[in-house]
Amino acid sequence: MEKLEIGQQIETEIVAISGDTIFLDLSSKSEGVLLKAELADENGNVSVKEGDKIKVFYLGEKNGESRFTTKISGQNADKTMIENAWTSGIPVEGVVEKEIKGGYEVKIGGARAFCPYSQMGGRKKDDDTDFTGRHLVFKIQEYKNDGKNIVVSNRAILEEQRAKNLSNLESQIAVGTMVTGKITALHNYGAFVDLGGFQALLPISEISRARVDDIQKVLSVGQEITAKVIKADWKNEKVSVSLKALEADPWDTVEQKFSEGDKIDGTIARVADFGVFVNLADGIDGLVHVSELDVKKGTNLQKVFKKGDKMSVVVQGVDAKNKRISLTTSESAEQDLETKKYLASNSNDDDGETYNPFAALLKK
């Protein structure tokens, strides 16, 4: 490998993890070393393994070893290293010491830096978030007056991590992919689902084949769901998922359930200027055109018919291909049945004669 400059970034492969050290491949007889603690979480677990590629910054030689870092921190953060971090874009670790006018004072090694409010934390944060005392990673934005004036940004680091996560998700999540995530928020237009740190939208219209009026009754925050990706616009960072897509389409068997002439007691699902949509079964609505309604021309249907009201209808036609059922109004199926029973009973009483209400009265 060619001679490295202090602060130079390289991409290399992890060849071994032993004790508190990660050994890196330098494409030569020697190996580079990186402190394992830099890639460990609060419990000491590392997120990398042998064979993984990793980007690191060259710190220099010490005791015959080529030393590397993913960020400048602690004993590495002397004046020279901080300046190298500025010129080479190396992340630096610092402690947020206190809140001052316009932002925060951050200690990086023996130096002090300023982080504006706008550069602390991610895109979304609570106004009462307390950063004081926290160890965070920053990128140096300005380095002036021989290190006396240093401006840093924590948000720049978070944005880089976010872009990397998005890139990884983009390679894993595409239209048609099955994903599992937890619901993080509910709104009247749908639910947000966490997919590895990215918020995807589950529109209310994609929750079920059946109509959902109150999302709170069918979903809850923290609930884990498996859904199908129906939209993946990574350029605009918009992903939509669907539960409905995993359900059988009731229109596939609609012709087996409904036929011309069938009388059904349905429920009004929606009122439009051109007619009334009546729900016949889960996921299946039919239309009673305004011309089939007993109303005067120009009547405001919204004032006559209300969502949720019962309506008895007769099927005029079924178009499964285009998912349409045309309807007309009718007496209720229950009333029809009672009428048939009544006529049948009176027919028996009259010894087969045609039912005549006046004759029936004379017999009484």
C-alpha positions as a printed Julia matrix, in Angstrom:
364×3 Matrix{Float64}:
    0.0     0.0     0.0
    1.21    3.51   -0.8
    2.37    5.72    2.05
   -0.55    7.19    3.96
   -0.95   10.8     5.03
   -2.19   11.67    8.52
   -5.96   12.02    8.33
   -6.25   10.14    5.04
   -9.39    8.04    4.74
   -9.22    4.51    3.33
  -11.63    1.62    2.94
  -10.22   -1.66    4.16
  -11.27   -5.1     5.31
  -11.41   -6.42    8.87
   -9.1    -9.44    9.07
   -9.48  -10.25   12.77
  -11.08   -9.08   16.03
   -9.1    -9.98   19.11
   -9.35   -8.61   22.65
   -9.85   -4.87   22.45
   -8.34   -4.55   18.96
   -9.67   -4.79   15.39
   -7.01   -5.71   12.82
   -7.26   -4.21    9.34
   -5.91   -5.39    5.99
   -3.37   -2.95    4.5
   -2.62   -5.08    1.42
    0.92   -5.63    2.64
    2.77   -7.74    5.18
    1.64   -5.4     7.96
   -1.78   -4.84    9.44
   -3.48   -1.74   10.74
   -5.13   -1.55   14.16
   -8.35    0.07   15.35
   -9.66    0.18   18.9
  -12.64   -2.16   19.23
  -14.33    0.3    21.59
  -14.92    2.7    18.7
  -17.42    0.27   17.15
  -18.94   -1.12   20.34
  -22.35   -0.25   21.8
  -23.19    0.41   25.45
  -23.02   -3.31   26.19
  -19.66   -3.8    24.48
  -21.13   -5.56   21.43
  -19.62   -4.7    18.04
  -21.68   -4.41   14.88
  -18.92   -5.64   12.55
  -17.24   -8.99   11.9
  -14.27  -10.45   10.06
  -14.52   -9.85    6.33
  -16.57   -6.65    6.63
  -15.46   -3.54    4.76
  -14.94   -0.43    6.85
  -13.89    3.2     6.27
  -11.22    4.52    8.64
   -8.82    7.46    9.03
   -5.06    7.11    9.39
   -3.65    8.44   12.67
    0.02    7.57   12.18
    2.59    5.04   13.43
    2.98    4.1    17.08
    5.16    1.28   18.41
    5.57   -0.03   14.87
    1.8    -0.22   14.29
   -0.29    1.7    11.77
   -3.09    3.14   13.86
   -6.53    4.07   12.54
   -9.72    5.61   13.85
  -13.32    6.14   12.82
  -13.36    9.41   14.77
  -11.02   11.64   16.75
  -11.61   11.43   20.5
   -9.97   11.4    23.93
   -6.17   11.27   23.83
   -6.18   11.5    20.02
   -7.85   14.92   20.15
   -4.81   17.17   20.49
   -4.48   20.38   18.5
   -2.74   18.68   15.57
   -5.34   15.93   15.28
   -8.23   18.38   15.54
   -6.75   20.43   12.7
   -6.27   17.22   10.69
   -9.88   16.33   11.43
  -10.92   19.71   10.01
   -8.88   19.43    6.83
   -9.67   15.74    6.26
  -13.3    15.69    7.36
  -12.66   13.2    10.17
  -15.49   12.97   12.76
  -14.58   14.09   16.27
  -16.06   13.0    19.57
  -16.82   15.61   22.19
  -18.68   16.28   25.42
  -21.5    18.82   25.47
  -20.48   20.89   28.49
  -23.17   23.56   28.69
  -25.79   25.54   26.87
  -24.74   29.04   25.82
  -26.25   31.8    23.71
  -27.23   30.4    20.31
  -26.17   26.82   21.0
  -23.83   24.62   23.05
  -20.23   24.63   24.21
  -18.52   21.35   23.32
  -15.19   20.08   24.67
  -13.08   18.1    22.19
   -9.88   16.92   23.84
   -8.22   20.09   25.1
  -10.15   22.39   22.74
  -13.54   24.02   23.03
  -15.99   24.32   20.15
  -19.38   25.82   19.48
  -22.37   23.86   18.13
  -25.37   25.99   17.02
  -28.85   24.87   18.05
  -29.68   24.1    14.42
  -26.73   21.68   14.19
  -27.46   19.7    17.34
  -29.52   16.53   16.93
  -31.44   15.22   13.94
  -34.18   16.7    11.78
  -36.84   16.07   14.39
  -36.22   16.67   18.08
  -38.22   17.8    21.06
  -37.75   21.39   22.15
  -36.99   20.21   25.69
  -34.27   17.72   24.66
  -31.28   18.11   27.02
  -27.93   17.49   25.33
  -25.79   18.73   28.24
  -23.31   16.12   29.51
  -23.75   13.82   26.52
  -20.85   12.34   24.54
  -21.62   12.93   20.86
  -19.86   12.76   17.51
  -19.43   15.94   15.47
  -18.02   17.14   12.19
  -15.91   20.3    12.24
  -17.54   22.98   10.06
  -15.16   25.86   10.79
  -11.61   26.03   12.16
  -10.26   29.57   12.6
   -7.68   31.56   14.55
   -5.37   28.6    15.06
   -8.13   26.55   16.69
   -9.49   29.27   18.95
  -12.75   29.41   16.98
  -14.16   25.99   16.13
  -17.72   25.39   14.95
  -19.03   21.81   14.89
  -22.15   19.99   13.74
  -23.73   16.88   15.21
  -26.52   16.98   12.64
  -24.03   16.53    9.77
  -22.96   13.2    11.29
  -26.56   12.08   11.77
  -27.41   13.03    8.18
  -24.47   10.97    6.89
  -25.63    7.99    8.96
  -29.19    8.51    7.74
  -28.08    8.59    4.1
  -26.13    5.37    4.63
  -29.13    3.7     6.27
  -31.38    4.83    3.43
  -28.97    3.4     0.9
  -28.98    0.06    2.72
  -32.78    0.05    2.96
  -33.14    0.95   -0.72
  -31.2    -2.17   -1.65
  -33.49   -4.3     0.55
  -36.94   -2.74    0.13
  -38.67   -2.54   -3.25
  -42.25   -2.66   -4.5
  -43.63   -6.13   -3.76
  -41.27   -6.77   -0.83
  -42.74   -8.15    2.4
  -41.64   -6.11    5.43
  -42.15   -6.31    9.19
  -42.19   -3.25   11.41
  -43.78   -1.57   14.41
  -46.46    1.11   14.28
  -45.11    4.37   15.69
  -48.03    6.76   15.15
  -51.71    6.78   14.16
  -53.47    9.53   12.19
  -56.86    9.84   10.52
  -55.18    9.28    7.14
  -53.13    6.22    8.14
  -50.34    4.84   10.31
  -46.57    5.24   10.3
  -44.53    2.05   10.48
  -40.87    1.91   11.52
  -38.76   -0.06    9.04
  -35.22   -0.11   10.42
  -35.3     3.56   11.36
  -37.28    4.69    8.31
  -40.93    5.71    8.63
  -43.19    4.14    6.0
  -46.85    5.09    5.57
  -49.72    2.61    5.83
  -52.65    4.59    4.29
  -56.03    4.03    5.95
  -57.36    2.79    2.59
  -54.7     0.03    2.62
  -55.45   -1.36    6.08
  -58.23   -3.73    5.06
  -60.58   -4.72    2.24
  -63.35   -3.75    4.65
  -63.97   -0.03    5.13
  -62.06    1.42    8.11
  -63.64    4.51    9.66
  -61.79    4.55   12.99
  -58.12    3.57   12.73
  -57.84    3.39   16.53
  -60.18    0.38   16.55
  -58.04   -1.77   14.27
  -54.43   -0.69   14.98
  -52.37    0.46   17.98
  -49.02    2.13   18.55
  -46.32   -0.47   19.22
  -48.17   -3.17   17.3
  -45.95   -5.25   15.0
  -47.3    -5.86   11.52
  -46.19   -7.6     8.33
  -47.15   -5.71    5.17
  -46.41   -5.49    1.46
  -44.55   -2.55   -0.08
  -46.77   -0.89   -2.72
  -44.7     2.27   -3.3
  -40.97    2.96   -2.92
  -39.9     6.47   -3.93
  -36.44    6.7    -2.39
  -35.6     9.94   -4.19
  -38.33   11.69   -2.21
  -37.97    9.32    0.76
  -41.54    8.03    0.58
  -42.49    4.39    1.08
  -46.06    3.09    1.37
  -47.1    -0.34    2.61
  -50.35   -2.3     2.54
  -52.1    -4.87    4.72
  -55.0    -5.03    2.29
  -52.69   -6.41   -0.4
  -52.22   -9.54    1.73
  -55.94  -10.25    1.88
  -57.92  -12.15   -0.75
  -59.73   -9.83   -3.17
  -63.5   -10.28   -2.59
  -64.16   -9.2    -6.19
  -62.56  -12.44   -7.39
  -65.64  -14.34   -6.19
  -68.25  -11.58   -6.41
  -70.21  -13.3    -9.22
  -70.65  -16.34   -6.98
  -72.15  -14.17   -4.23
  -74.35  -11.73   -6.14
  -76.58  -12.11   -9.19
  -79.0    -9.91  -11.09
  -82.28   -9.65   -9.19
  -80.82  -10.39   -5.75
  -82.38   -8.28   -3.0
  -79.96   -7.18   -0.25
  -80.17   -5.07    2.89
  -77.0    -2.98    2.73
  -75.46    0.03    4.47
  -74.75    3.38    2.85
  -70.96    3.7     2.56
  -70.7     6.98    0.68
  -72.95    9.64   -0.85
  -71.88   11.31   -4.09
  -73.54   13.85   -6.41
  -74.26   11.1    -8.94
  -75.62    8.5    -6.53
  -75.28    6.46   -3.35
  -72.69    3.74   -2.72
  -74.06    0.85   -0.68
  -71.86   -1.67    1.11
  -73.03   -5.19    0.32
  -70.18   -7.17    1.94
  -66.64   -6.55    3.24
  -64.76   -4.8     0.45
  -67.72   -4.73   -1.95
  -69.8    -1.62   -2.63
  -72.46   -1.16   -5.28
  -73.86    2.06   -6.76
  -77.46    3.23   -6.79
  -77.36    5.86   -9.53
  -79.25    9.09   -8.84
  -81.66    8.16  -11.65
  -82.71    5.12   -9.6
  -83.48    7.15   -6.48
  -86.93    8.48   -5.64
  -85.83   12.12   -5.46
  -86.53   15.23   -7.49
  -83.99   16.43  -10.03
  -81.39   18.69   -8.44
  -81.9    17.28   -4.94
  -78.85   17.46   -2.68
  -78.35   13.77   -1.95
  -76.14   14.58    1.04
  -79.2    15.99    2.83
  -81.4    12.97    2.06
  -79.03   10.03    2.56
  -76.51    9.58    5.38
  -73.46    7.35    5.66
  -74.26    4.39    7.92
  -78.0     4.35    7.15
  -79.57    1.09    6.02
  -80.76    0.78    2.42
  -82.49   -2.12    0.7
  -81.41   -2.63   -2.9
  -81.8    -4.94   -5.87
  -78.8    -6.0    -7.99
  -79.18   -4.82  -11.6
  -75.8    -5.96  -12.88
  -72.4    -7.29  -11.79
  -69.15   -6.29  -13.57
  -66.42   -8.22  -11.75
  -63.69   -7.16  -14.19
  -64.17   -3.45  -13.48
  -65.29   -4.03   -9.88
  -68.72   -2.48  -10.32
  -72.21   -3.47   -9.18
  -75.22   -1.45  -10.32
  -78.17   -1.3    -7.93
  -81.68    0.05   -7.62
  -83.75    0.64   -4.52
  -86.18   -1.9    -3.12
  -88.26   -2.76   -0.11
  -86.14   -4.54    2.43
  -85.52   -8.23    1.93
  -87.17   -8.77    5.3
  -90.3    -6.93    4.19
  -90.35   -8.96    0.97
  -90.2   -12.19    2.95
  -93.01  -11.11    5.28
  -95.16  -10.11    2.31
  -94.63  -13.49    0.65
  -95.56  -15.29    3.86
  -98.64  -13.15    4.27
  -99.8   -13.68    0.71
  -99.12  -17.39    0.95
 -101.16  -17.73    4.14
 -104.07  -15.8     2.7
 -103.92  -17.82   -0.48
 -104.45  -20.99    1.57
 -107.33  -19.4     3.44
 -109.08  -18.53    0.15
 -108.9   -22.1    -1.19
 -106.63  -21.15   -4.06
 -108.56  -18.03   -5.08
 -106.7   -14.85   -5.89
 -106.26  -12.72   -2.82
 -108.84   -9.91   -2.64
 -108.63   -7.56    0.33
 -112.33   -6.63    0.08
 -113.37  -10.29   -0.02
 -111.16  -10.93    2.99
 -112.91   -8.17    4.92
 -116.37   -9.6     4.05
 -115.31  -13.02    5.34
 -114.46  -11.6     8.76
